[in-house]
């Protein structure tokens, strides 16, 4: 998988379609994530507030993730912390799930975050999405609380964090 930052010329229609397709199974379960119904304009707005990455296989867009730096105006205290970043718009195309691409783009994005000064990565996901919560636990995340984004969603969200190791610095003389 080729991993790269989103470009100013990114095809936001295709990116939005990827996100919505990846979240469609959650919508079928009755979960209203922002990503289940976001517009192309929503995708652009969410990307503009963070750093977006995409993954491609043979030129096909198959994965995406958007990192967000601390938001001093967030209603969630954790997301205001100066060393805590978060991610969203995390999606893998349905035909490519289960192949490790999600973990790959996630891990590459975390490397970028560490270089930017991130010490803790945070996420929030639907409390009923137990399969996602278990996946994140297997990746080293721990539940630290909940938050409520309703009416944008229709569920209580679980907050999870993962400490990140700072980059080693060289003390060569």
C-alpha positions in Angstrom: 0.0 0.0 0.0 1.3 3.5 -0.9 0.8 5.8 2.0 0.6 9.6 1.4 -0.8 12.8 2.7 -3.9 14.0 1.0 -3.3 16.5 -1.8 -5.0 19.8 -2.4 -6.2 18.2 -5.6 -7.6 15.1 -3.8 -10.7 13.7 -5.3 -13.1 14.5 -2.4 -16.0 12.8 -4.1 -14.1 9.5 -4.2 -12.7 10.0 -0.7 -16.3 10.7 0.7 -17.6 7.6 -1.2 -14.8 5.5 0.4 -15.6 6.8 3.9 -19.4 6.3 3.5 -18.9 2.8 2.1 -16.6 1.8 4.9 -19.1 3.0 7.5 -22.2 1.5 5.7 -22.2 -1.7 7.9 -22.4 0.5 11.0 -25.3 2.4 9.5 -27.1 -0.9 8.8 -26.7 -1.6 12.5 -28.5 1.7 13.2 -25.3 3.6 14.3 -25.3 7.2 12.9 -21.6 8.1 12.8 -20.9 11.4 11.1 -19.1 9.3 8.4 -22.3 7.4 7.6 -23.9 10.4 6.1 -21.2 13.1 5.6 -21.2 15.2 2.4 -18.2 16.1 0.2 -18.3 19.5 2.0 -18.1 17.8 5.3 -15.1 15.7 4.2 -13.3 18.9 3.0 -14.1 20.7 6.3 -12.9 17.8 8.4 -9.7 17.5 6.4 -9.0 21.2 6.7 -9.0 20.9 10.5 -6.3 18.2 10.5 -3.8 16.3 8.5 -5.3 13.7 6.1 -3.6 10.6 4.7 -4.7 8.1 2.2 -3.6 4.6 1.2 -3.6 3.4 -2.4 -3.2 0.0 -3.9 -2.5 -0.1 -7.7 -3.7 3.5 -7.9 -7.0 2.7 -6.2 -7.9 4.7 -3.1 -8.5 2.1 -0.4 -7.9 3.7 3.0 -7.9 7.1 4.8 -7.3 8.6 8.2 -7.3 12.2 9.4 -5.2 13.3 12.4 -6.3 16.3 14.5 -4.1 18.3 16.8 -5.5 19.4 20.1 -8.6 21.6 19.9 -8.6 24.3 22.6 -12.4 24.7 22.1 -13.4 21.0 22.3 -16.1 20.2 24.8 -14.0 17.1 25.7 -11.2 18.0 28.1 -9.0 15.2 26.8 -9.1 16.6 23.2 -7.9 20.0 24.5 -4.7 18.6 26.0 -1.7 20.1 24.3 0.1 16.7 23.8 -3.0 14.7 22.8 -4.0 14.3 19.2 -6.9 12.3 17.8 -8.0 10.7 14.6 -11.1 10.4 12.6 -12.4 9.7 9.1 -10.6 6.3 9.5 -11.8 4.1 6.8 -10.8 1.1 4.7 -12.7 0.2 1.5 -15.0 -2.8 2.2 -13.2 -5.0 -0.4 -9.9 -4.4 1.4 -10.8 -4.9 5.0 -9.1 -7.7 6.9 -5.8 -7.4 5.0 -3.9 -5.2 7.5 -4.3 -2.0 5.5 -6.2 -0.2 8.3 -3.4 -1.0 10.8 -0.8 0.0 8.3 -2.3 3.5 7.6 -3.0 4.0 11.4 0.6 3.1 12.4 2.1 5.4 9.7 -0.2 8.2 10.8 0.9 7.8 14.4 4.6 8.0 13.3 3.7 11.4 11.7 1.9 12.5 14.9 5.0 11.6 17.1 7.2 13.7 14.8 4.7 16.6 15.4 5.0 16.3 19.2 2.0 14.1 19.9 2.5 12.0 23.1 -1.0 10.5 23.4 -3.3 9.4 20.5 -7.0 9.6 21.3 -10.1 8.3 19.5 -13.8 8.1 20.1 -16.1 5.5 18.7 -19.6 4.3 19.3 -20.1 2.5 22.6 -22.2 -0.2 20.8 -19.4 -0.9 18.3 -17.8 -3.6 20.4 -15.8 -5.0 17.5 -14.1 -1.7 16.9 -13.4 -1.2 20.6 -11.8 -4.6 20.7 -9.7 -3.9 17.6 -8.5 -0.7 19.2 -7.7 -2.5 22.4 -5.6 -5.0 20.5 -3.7 -2.0 19.0 -2.8 -0.8 22.5 -5.7 1.7 23.2 -7.4 1.8 26.6 -10.9 3.2 27.4 -10.6 6.4 29.5 -14.1 7.7 29.5 -17.1 8.6 27.3 -18.3 11.6 25.4 -21.6 12.6 23.8 -21.7 14.0 20.3 -25.5 13.8 20.0 -27.4 15.0 18.0 -24.6 14.6 15.4 -24.6 10.9 16.3 -27.2 8.7 18.0 -25.0 7.0 20.5 -22.7 7.6 23.5 -19.0 7.5 22.4 -16.2 5.7 24.1 -13.0 7.7 24.5 -9.8 5.7 24.1 -6.1 6.6 24.3 -2.8 5.2 23.5 0.5 6.6 24.8 3.1 7.2 22.1 6.8 6.9 22.5 8.7 10.1 21.7 11.2 10.0 19.0 14.7 9.3 20.2 17.1 12.2 19.9 20.8 12.0 19.1 23.3 13.4 21.5 26.3 13.0 19.2 29.1 15.4 20.0 
